[in-house]
Amino acid sequence: LTTAEDRQRLDLGVKLDVWASQDIRMQTHRILRRWPHNRAWHDQVGTGYAAWMASAINLTAARESLLALLRQCAPGVWYDVRTLLRKIQDDDPFVLRPNQRFNGNGGFKVVDDVRAHWDDTDAEVLIGMLKSTPYELGIVALGYDAETLPATRAERNPDAICLTELGLEVLKGDLGLAQTPT
């Protein structure tokens, strides 16, 4: 058993003053730039997720693909989530599984399998990512086509997303000249 004294905690660091001096745009930018490559960072999965070849999913590729898609969105416009995800799939069905793309002779079967499982696996991974980090950082807003909102984001997938003004600034790098990322 661990006592309260044994639990890990965050201590004040030497860069706290720098962090505190930055506005929300720069803080969000600094957090977001670490997200794609951080393997310890856990996002949700969509509510319909069914694991299939989960070890083959490349989270870095998935996150970078999602950020590239969000950079194409206009702020304040609501986008259908399924339509956005279909665009990712149409552009590259192996975007979450780049190592499977070059699977030799067995690759043709894998292509069919990836397409067959896309909605239950890859799309649900991407939906979960959308309703995790980008939402929590204020980059996107989530929309639901229902009379009442779900009690939690884990309860239901969003039907639509909207890029926020903060999201636009952070994704496009429009942070102003006064602040530079460190």
N, C-alpha and C positions, 0 to 999 in steps of 0.2 A: 504494500500500500504506500501511496505517496502522500506526504503531508502538504499543506498549503505552501510551506517554505520550499519544498522540492519542485513545485510546478514551474514550468518555464514561463518567463515573462519578458516583456519588452522593456529594455532600459533606455534611458535618454542617451542619444548618441551625439557625437561631435557635430553632425550635420543638421541637427534639429533646428538651429537658428536659420540656416539656409532654407530648409523646408518651410518653416513658419513664415518666412519673408515672401514666399511665392504665392501667387494667386491660385484659385481653383483650377484654372486652365493649365497652368504649368504643373501643378501637382498631379492632375489627371493624366497629362501627357507623360510624365515620368513613370507613373504606375503602368499605363497602357503599353509603353514601349518595352516593358519587361514581360508582359503577359504572353506573347507568342512563344517565347523560348523557355519559359519556366515550367519544367516538368512536374514540379511540386505543387503547382497551382491547379486546384481542382475546380472544374466547372460542373454545373448540373448537366444531366442528360434530359432529353425530352420525355414527356410522360408516356409516350408509346415506345420507348426504347426497348429493343430486343437484341441482346448481345449476339453478334455474329462476327467472327474473326476480329475480335476487339483488339487483340495484340498487334494487328496489322495497321491500326489507325495511327496516323501520324498527327499528333495534336498540334505541332508547330504549323504544319501545312494547313490544317483545318482552321486555326486561328488566323493565319495570314490570309487565307482565302476569304474568310468572313470580313476581315478589315478591308481588304481590297473591294469587296462588294459594297460595304458601307460607304467607302469613299466615293462611290458612284451615285449615291443617293442624294437627293435634295433635302435640305432641312425643312421640317414642317409638313412634309408630304408623307401620307400613310402608304405603306407598301404591304401587299399581301405576302406573308411569310413563305407560303408554299411556292408562289411564283418566283420569289428571289432564290429559293433553294433549288428550284428546277433549273434556273439559269446557271447556277454553280455546276449542277450535274451535267447539263448540256455542254457547258464549256469544257469540262474535264471530269468524267465519271470516276477517275482515280485520284481526285484531288486529296482525299483523306487517306488514300492508300497508294502513294507514289511507288513504293517498292513492288507492288503487284502488277504494275503497268508492263513490266518487262519479264513476265513469267514464262517466257518461252512458248512451247507448243501448248502447254496447259493454259496459256493466257486467254484463249478464246472462251474457255469454260468459265474462267474467273470473271471475265467481262460480263458474261450473262449472269453469273452469281451476284456480282456487285450491283448490277442493275435490278435484279430481283429483290435484293435485300436493302436497297437504297433507302426507301421510305421508313423502314423499321430500325435501321442502324445509322447510316451516315447522316441522313436528314435529321434524325433525332439528336445526334451528337451536336450538330450545328445549331438546332433550335435551343438545345440546352445551353450552349455557349452564349447565344443571343440573350437569353433571359437570365444569364449569370453576370459575368464581368461587364460587358458593354452597358447593360441596364443598371447595374450597381454603381458604375462610374458616372452615370448620367449621360452617356453617349447616345442611347436610344430610349425611347418610350415604348411601352408595350400596349397593344390594343387587343381587346377581346370582343368577339361578335356574340355577345350574350347579354341577357337582361341584368345579371348580377356578376360582379367580379369574383374570381376564385379567391378563397381565403388565403392561399399561398400560391407562389409561382410554380411550386412542385405539383400542384393539383391539376393544372391545365396549361397546355401550350398556348402562347399568344397566336392570334390569327393575323395580326399586323404589327409592323414596327414603324417608328418614325424617328429619323435622325434629328437630334436636338441641335440647337445653335452651338452649345458647348461641344457636342460631338463633331460638328463641322469644323470648328476651330482646332480641336485637338487632332483630328484625323488629317486635316489638310495642312497642319503645321502653322496656322495663322495665330501665333502666340504673341505677336507684337515684338518690337525691337528691344523693349526694356528688359525682357527676361530671356535668358538663353538656357537651354537644358544643361544640367551638369551631370 
